[in-house]
Amino acid sequence: MKAFILTASSNLTGYRPDIKKIGELVHKYGAYYIIDACQFLQHHKVDMMEMGIDFLAVFGHKFYAPYGGGFLIGPKNFLDEFLPYQIGGGNLPYITREGVFLRYKNQLAHDPGTPNAVGAVSMAIALNQLKKIGIEKIESYESNLAREAFDVLKKNEKVRLLVKSNHLSTVIPFIIEGQDSQIVAERLNKEFGIGVRAGSFCVYDVVRNLLGIEDEQKIIEAVNHGDTSLIPGIIRASFALCNSRNDVKRFIQAINCVTQNN
């Protein structure tokens, strides 16, 4: 094993594995430890040294930075050892007659073309703002909102929650029995002004397991004929800095209305 990649927080259930403990096992076998923190960084504290992380990957829009930026942090000596995966203006200073690529020993080697300077600046501003607010305060605030919604939703017999109480983070995946998840999401948007996401979230096997789907033959046949209506879907409610307790109250009222009118 050369490298082990771990998702720090599930984009569907919010589940967070023990990053440090897993990292200790990864390093025991001499592998690099790569963390996808796209769903984690904006909600929880990250300390690469403390957690034993070798590489950290994050995308800017996940922590409120516009303009399409993202970053990968890793050991400089590792990144300096190989050629960039993409060749473009500015990242290679010279190619010899024999076709040997001479490269920079800095981040420019991995950043071909015109750098996304605005994206980089916006990420720095967003991260500084999160630091100014305090990531511990953010984590506590968002977790309390999610917990408040979770505790009320579990009392609704028509709502099936798909995350365990002890794994609750800042997202709540659920379905409403007997109702199509996409239609529920559309109703929440059009009738109540509430945005949730519905679908398979690019983790089809997880969705199949959560919904107990073993035979997918009819789904396959339908999709092969251009029909996507049988693709299983889950609704995800997400709670973040922009939300308030009043938003939670509105969300609960909307769900009660949708389930009562079923």
C-alpha positions as CSV (number, residue, x, y, z in Angstrom):
1,M,0.0,0.0,0.0
2,K,1.5,3.3,-1.1
3,A,-1.2,5.7,0.0
4,F,-4.5,5.6,2.0
5,I,-7.2,8.2,1.2
6,L,-9.8,9.0,3.8
7,T,-12.9,11.2,3.6
8,A,-12.9,13.3,6.7
9,S,-16.7,13.8,6.7
10,S,-19.3,12.1,4.6
11,N,-21.1,14.4,2.2
12,L,-24.3,12.4,2.8
13,T,-24.4,11.3,6.4
14,G,-21.8,13.6,8.0
15,Y,-20.1,10.6,9.5
16,R,-16.6,11.5,10.8
17,P,-14.1,8.7,11.3
18,D,-11.2,9.0,13.8
19,I,-8.7,10.7,11.5
20,K,-5.8,10.5,14.0
21,K,-6.3,6.8,15.0
22,I,-6.6,5.7,11.4
23,G,-3.5,7.7,10.5
24,E,-1.5,5.9,13.1
25,L,-2.4,2.6,11.4
26,V,-1.6,3.9,7.9
27,H,1.8,5.2,8.9
28,K,2.5,1.9,10.7
29,Y,2.5,0.3,7.2
30,G,4.6,3.1,5.7
31,A,1.9,4.6,3.5
32,Y,1.1,8.2,2.8
33,Y,-2.1,9.5,4.5
34,I,-4.3,11.6,2.3
35,I,-7.4,13.4,3.7
36,D,-10.3,14.8,1.7
37,A,-11.5,17.5,4.0
38,C,-13.9,19.2,1.6
39,Q,-16.9,18.5,3.9
40,F,-14.8,18.9,7.1
41,L,-12.7,22.0,7.1
42,Q,-15.5,24.6,7.4
43,H,-17.1,22.8,10.3
44,H,-14.2,21.3,12.4
45,K,-10.7,22.1,13.5
46,V,-7.9,20.7,11.3
47,D,-4.3,20.2,12.6
48,M,-2.3,18.3,10.1
49,M,0.6,17.6,12.5
50,E,-1.6,16.6,15.4
51,M,-3.8,14.4,13.2
52,G,-0.9,12.8,11.3
53,I,-2.0,14.0,7.9
54,D,0.5,13.9,5.0
55,F,-1.8,15.5,2.3
56,L,-4.8,17.7,2.8
57,A,-7.2,18.4,-0.1
58,V,-10.0,21.0,0.0
59,F,-12.1,22.9,-2.5
60,G,-12.8,26.6,-1.8
61,H,-16.5,26.8,-2.4
62,K,-17.0,24.4,0.4
63,F,-15.8,27.0,2.9
64,Y,-17.6,29.9,1.3
65,A,-14.8,31.1,-1.1
66,P,-16.0,31.9,-4.6
67,Y,-14.1,31.8,-7.9
68,G,-13.3,28.1,-8.2
69,G,-10.2,27.8,-6.1
70,G,-8.9,24.8,-4.2
71,F,-5.7,23.5,-2.7
72,L,-3.6,20.5,-1.9
73,I,-1.1,20.7,1.0
74,G,1.6,18.1,1.1
75,P,5.3,17.5,1.8
76,K,7.5,19.7,-0.5
77,N,10.1,17.1,-1.0
78,F,7.5,14.7,-2.3
79,L,5.9,17.2,-4.6
80,D,9.3,18.2,-6.0
81,E,10.1,14.6,-7.0
82,F,7.8,14.2,-9.9
83,L,6.6,16.1,-13.0
84,P,3.2,17.8,-12.9
85,Y,0.2,15.9,-14.3
86,Q,-0.6,18.7,-16.6
87,I,1.8,20.8,-18.8
88,G,1.1,24.4,-19.5
89,G,2.4,27.9,-19.7
90,G,4.5,28.9,-16.7
91,N,5.0,25.6,-14.9
92,L,8.0,24.4,-16.8
93,P,10.8,26.8,-17.6
94,Y,12.6,24.7,-20.2
95,I,12.5,21.5,-22.3
96,T,15.9,20.3,-23.6
97,R,16.7,19.1,-27.1
98,E,16.5,15.5,-25.8
99,G,13.0,16.2,-24.4
100,V,14.0,16.4,-20.8
101,F,11.7,18.6,-18.7
102,L,13.4,21.0,-16.3
103,R,11.0,22.1,-13.6
104,Y,10.6,24.6,-10.8
105,K,11.1,23.4,-7.2
106,N,8.0,25.2,-6.0
107,Q,4.3,25.3,-6.4
108,L,4.5,26.8,-9.9
109,A,5.4,23.4,-11.2
110,H,1.9,22.1,-10.4
111,D,0.0,25.2,-11.5
112,P,0.0,25.5,-15.4
113,G,-1.5,28.4,-17.2
114,T,-2.8,31.6,-15.7
115,P,-3.0,31.2,-11.9
116,N,-6.4,31.6,-10.3
117,A,-5.1,34.5,-8.2
118,V,-8.6,35.7,-7.3
119,G,-9.6,32.3,-6.2
120,A,-6.5,32.0,-4.0
121,V,-7.2,35.4,-2.4
122,S,-10.8,34.6,-1.8
123,M,-9.8,31.4,-0.1
124,A,-7.4,33.2,2.2
125,I,-10.0,35.7,3.1
126,A,-12.6,33.0,3.8
127,L,-10.2,31.0,6.0
128,N,-9.2,34.1,7.9
129,Q,-12.9,34.9,8.5
130,L,-13.6,31.4,9.8
131,K,-10.5,31.7,12.1
132,K,-11.7,35.1,13.3
133,I,-15.2,33.7,14.2
134,G,-13.6,30.6,15.8
135,I,-13.9,27.1,14.4
136,E,-14.9,25.7,17.8
137,K,-17.7,28.3,18.0
138,I,-18.8,27.4,14.5
139,E,-18.8,23.7,15.3
140,S,-20.9,24.1,18.4
141,Y,-23.4,26.5,16.8
142,E,-24.0,24.3,13.7
143,S,-24.1,21.1,15.7
144,N,-26.7,22.5,18.0
145,L,-28.9,23.5,15.0
146,A,-28.6,20.0,13.6
147,R,-29.3,18.4,16.9
148,E,-32.5,20.5,17.4
149,A,-33.8,19.5,14.0
150,F,-32.9,15.9,14.5
151,D,-34.6,15.5,17.9
152,V,-37.8,16.9,16.5
153,L,-37.7,14.9,13.2
154,K,-37.3,11.6,15.0
155,K,-40.7,12.1,16.6
156,N,-42.4,12.2,13.1
157,E,-43.4,8.6,12.3
158,K,-43.4,9.4,8.5
159,V,-39.8,10.6,8.6
160,R,-37.1,8.0,8.3
161,L,-33.8,9.3,9.6
162,L,-30.7,7.8,8.0
163,V,-28.0,8.8,10.5
164,K,-27.5,7.6,14.0
165,S,-27.8,10.0,16.8
166,N,-24.2,9.4,17.9
167,H,-22.9,10.1,14.4
168,L,-24.9,13.3,13.9
169,S,-22.8,16.2,12.5
170,T,-24.1,19.1,10.5
171,V,-26.2,17.2,8.0
172,I,-29.4,15.1,8.3
173,P,-30.1,12.5,5.6
174,F,-33.7,11.3,5.6
175,I,-36.6,10.2,3.5
176,I,-40.3,10.6,3.9
177,E,-42.1,7.3,3.7
178,G,-44.2,6.9,0.6
179,Q,-42.9,10.1,-1.1
180,D,-40.4,10.6,-3.8
181,S,-37.3,12.4,-2.5
182,Q,-36.9,14.7,-5.5
183,I,-40.6,15.8,-5.3
184,V,-40.2,16.5,-1.5
185,A,-37.2,18.6,-2.2
186,E,-39.0,20.6,-4.9
187,R,-42.0,21.2,-2.6
188,L,-39.7,22.4,0.2
189,N,-38.2,24.8,-2.3
190,K,-41.3,26.1,-4.1
191,E,-43.8,26.1,-1.3
192,F,-41.5,27.0,1.7
193,G,-38.4,28.6,0.3
194,I,-36.2,25.9,1.9
195,G,-33.3,24.5,-0.1
196,V,-32.3,20.9,0.5
197,R,-30.5,18.4,-1.8
198,A,-32.0,15.2,-3.0
199,G,-30.5,12.3,-5.0
200,S,-27.7,9.7,-4.7
201,F,-24.9,12.2,-3.9
202,C,-22.4,10.3,-6.1
203,V,-22.3,7.5,-3.4
204,Y,-24.7,5.0,-4.9
205,D,-23.5,2.1,-2.9
206,V,-24.0,4.0,0.4
207,V,-27.5,5.0,-0.7
208,R,-28.4,1.4,-1.7
209,N,-27.2,0.2,1.7
210,L,-29.1,2.8,3.6
211,L,-32.3,2.1,1.8
212,G,-31.8,-1.7,1.8
213,I,-31.8,-2.1,-2.0
214,E,-30.4,-5.5,-2.9
215,D,-31.9,-6.1,-6.4
216,E,-31.1,-3.2,-8.8
217,Q,-32.0,-4.9,-12.0
218,K,-35.1,-2.8,-12.7
219,I,-33.1,0.3,-11.9
220,I,-30.4,-0.7,-14.4
221,E,-33.0,-1.5,-17.1
222,A,-34.8,1.8,-16.6
223,V,-31.6,3.9,-16.8
224,N,-30.5,2.0,-19.9
225,H,-33.8,3.2,-21.5
226,G,-33.3,6.8,-20.4
227,D,-35.6,6.6,-17.4
228,T,-34.0,7.9,-14.2
229,S,-37.2,7.8,-12.1
230,L,-36.2,4.6,-10.3
231,I,-32.8,5.8,-9.2
232,P,-32.9,5.8,-5.4
233,G,-32.8,9.1,-3.7
234,I,-32.3,10.6,-0.2
235,I,-33.0,14.1,1.1
236,R,-30.2,15.9,2.9
237,A,-30.7,18.9,5.1
238,S,-27.5,20.9,5.8
239,F,-26.9,23.4,8.6
240,A,-24.3,26.0,8.5
241,L,-23.2,29.5,9.6
242,C,-25.9,31.2,7.6
243,N,-28.7,29.3,9.4
244,S,-30.6,30.2,12.5
245,R,-32.9,28.6,15.0
246,N,-35.7,30.2,13.2
247,D,-34.6,28.4,10.0
248,V,-34.8,25.1,12.0
249,K,-38.3,26.0,13.1
250,R,-39.4,26.8,9.5
251,F,-37.8,23.5,8.3
252,I,-39.7,21.4,10.9
253,Q,-43.0,23.1,10.2
254,A,-42.5,22.5,6.4
255,I,-41.7,18.8,7.0
256,N,-44.7,18.4,9.2
257,C,-46.9,20.0,6.5
258,V,-45.5,17.8,3.8
259,T,-46.0,14.6,5.9
260,Q,-49.5,15.6,7.0
261,N,-50.6,16.3,3.5
262,N,-49.3,13.0,2.1
